């Protein structure tokens, strides 16, 4: 029988059930990888962060306390790894380029016309460059709220700040993006 909640799976994993942990990884991997990619703009680095997130999670599964959705615990681990990646490689000084963006994982989609493909490619590039103007905390908050659709209370718990601080970071991120993308975007 498959457990329906992430919390139940994590509790089983904490008691040594490796199959339960494999189910947790399967359930959350794509979301952790997506957040990592949006933070790093590098597909290979995002894959590494996702893998390391779940490796560290397995090492520390006994420390997990069922105080909410396990995904938030994994977000916190992944964001810490992304910050570590920034410090180690000094990525925060670089802006994303088209070549970096194209290394991201491609999701199979129906064939589109050349114009649609070019517009989508240009949009990804512009957004990645605009995200590069945000501080790390602004980017984290923006991604968790607008991409992952988390409420500010959860974001605050993940980032270790108040819900009000998360809301303020998100507001400032939107203002910075408006400056770079135009007032009509947000």
Number of C-alpha atoms within 10 A of each C-alpha: 3 8 12 8 11 20 19 16 22 25 19 17 21 20 12 14 13 14 12 21 22 14 17 21 21 10 13 17 18 13 16 27 23 21 23 26 22 20 24 24 26 20 21 15 18 26 20 15 26 28 17 15 26 22 13 13 19 20 11 11 19 14 10 16 14 13 9 12 14 20 19 19 18 22 24 18 20 26 22 15 19 26 17 13 17 17 11 9 10 11 16 18 9 11 14 21 13 15 10 16 20 15 12 18 15 8 6 6 6 6 8 9 8 9 9 11 12 12 11 12 14 13 12 15 19 17 15 21 21 19 25 21 17 20 15 17 16 22 21 25 28 25 22 21 18 12 13 14 11 16 14 21 15 19 26 18 16 22 19 12 14 16 17 12 17 27 20 15 20 23 15 18 24 22 16 18 21 15 13 16 16 11 11 6 10 9
